[in-house]
Amino acid sequence: MLPLEKNQAIDTLEYSAEVLKAIAQPTRLRIIELLRDGEHCVCEIFPAIGHEQSNTSRHLQTMLKSGILNQRKNGLKIYYSLRHPEVLEIVQLAGLIAGHEATERAARFAK
């Protein structure tokens, strides 16, 4: 039973890394922030984040494959929503860390 538990721990670590890689990009963070308020159509997402539809769709597919997003089709429109709202906590914590680092770097350069 122990080897199975070890394999499960490795799988969890690998999946955790996949999730972090899937959100570790500024465009994807913008999409996540937009989806904070609920489901949006691709036709609403790409103008809201200021990117072309093809580029936006590529980022959406990356996050969909990693399990972060849900996808729903309604006629010709494709809608996306956050599958795991916990991703918002990850983004918030990353923002806090980035803020602390920016403050520390500014203090170092001020000396």
C-alpha positions as CSV (number, residue, x, y, z in Angstrom):
1,M,0.0,0.0,0.0
2,L,2.9,2.4,0.7
3,P,4.1,2.5,-3.0
4,L,0.6,3.5,-4.1
5,E,0.5,6.3,-1.6
6,K,3.9,7.5,-2.9
7,N,2.7,7.4,-6.5
8,Q,-0.4,9.3,-5.5
9,A,1.8,12.0,-3.9
10,I,3.9,12.3,-7.0
11,D,0.8,12.6,-9.2
12,T,-0.6,15.3,-6.9
13,L,2.7,17.2,-7.1
14,E,2.8,16.9,-10.9
15,Y,-0.8,18.1,-11.2
16,S,-0.1,21.0,-8.8
17,A,2.8,22.1,-11.0
18,E,0.5,21.8,-14.1
19,V,-2.1,24.0,-12.5
20,L,0.5,26.6,-11.5
21,K,2.0,26.6,-15.0
22,A,-1.5,27.0,-16.5
23,I,-2.2,30.2,-14.5
24,A,1.4,31.6,-14.5
25,Q,0.9,34.0,-17.4
26,P,-0.4,37.6,-17.3
27,T,-3.1,37.1,-20.0
28,R,-4.4,34.0,-18.2
29,L,-4.5,35.9,-14.9
30,R,-6.6,38.6,-16.6
31,I,-9.0,35.9,-17.8
32,I,-9.3,34.4,-14.4
33,E,-10.0,37.9,-12.9
34,L,-12.7,38.4,-15.5
35,L,-14.3,35.0,-14.8
36,R,-14.3,35.9,-11.0
37,D,-17.8,37.3,-11.6
38,G,-19.1,34.2,-13.4
39,E,-19.4,32.7,-16.9
40,H,-18.4,34.6,-20.0
41,C,-18.5,34.0,-23.7
42,V,-15.3,34.1,-25.7
43,C,-16.9,36.9,-27.6
44,E,-16.9,38.9,-24.3
45,I,-13.5,37.7,-23.0
46,F,-11.1,38.7,-25.8
47,P,-12.3,42.4,-26.0
48,A,-12.3,42.7,-22.2
49,I,-8.7,41.6,-22.0
50,G,-7.5,43.4,-25.1
51,H,-6.3,40.4,-27.1
52,E,-7.2,38.8,-30.4
53,Q,-9.7,36.0,-30.3
54,S,-7.2,33.4,-31.5
55,N,-4.7,34.3,-28.8
56,T,-7.4,34.3,-26.1
57,S,-8.8,31.0,-27.3
58,R,-5.3,29.4,-27.0
59,H,-5.0,30.6,-23.4
60,L,-8.5,29.4,-22.6
61,Q,-7.7,25.9,-24.0
62,T,-4.5,25.7,-21.9
63,M,-6.5,26.4,-18.7
64,L,-9.3,24.1,-19.8
65,K,-6.9,21.2,-20.4
66,S,-5.4,21.8,-16.9
67,G,-8.8,21.5,-15.3
68,I,-9.1,25.1,-14.2
69,L,-12.0,26.0,-16.4
70,N,-15.4,24.7,-17.5
71,Q,-16.6,25.0,-21.0
72,R,-20.2,25.2,-22.3
73,K,-21.5,25.6,-25.8
74,N,-24.7,27.3,-26.6
75,G,-25.3,27.4,-30.4
76,L,-22.2,29.0,-31.9
77,K,-21.1,30.6,-28.7
78,I,-18.6,29.0,-26.2
79,Y,-18.8,30.0,-22.6
80,Y,-16.2,29.6,-19.9
81,S,-16.3,29.6,-16.1
82,L,-14.0,28.8,-13.3
83,R,-14.2,25.1,-12.4
84,H,-12.4,25.5,-9.1
85,P,-13.0,28.9,-7.3
86,E,-10.0,28.0,-5.2
87,V,-7.8,29.3,-8.1
88,L,-8.9,32.8,-7.1
89,E,-7.2,32.2,-3.7
90,I,-4.0,31.1,-5.5
91,V,-4.1,34.3,-7.6
92,Q,-4.7,36.4,-4.5
93,L,-1.8,34.9,-2.6
94,A,0.5,35.4,-5.7
95,G,-0.6,39.0,-5.7
96,L,0.3,39.4,-2.0
97,I,3.7,37.8,-2.6
98,A,4.3,40.0,-5.6
99,G,3.4,43.1,-3.6
100,H,5.8,42.2,-0.8
101,E,8.6,41.6,-3.2
102,A,8.0,44.9,-5.0
103,T,8.1,46.7,-1.7
104,E,11.3,45.0,-0.7
105,R,13.0,45.6,-4.1
106,A,12.0,49.3,-4.0
107,A,13.5,49.6,-0.5
108,R,16.7,48.0,-1.6
109,F,17.1,50.4,-4.6
110,A,16.3,53.4,-2.4
111,K,19.4,52.7,-0.3
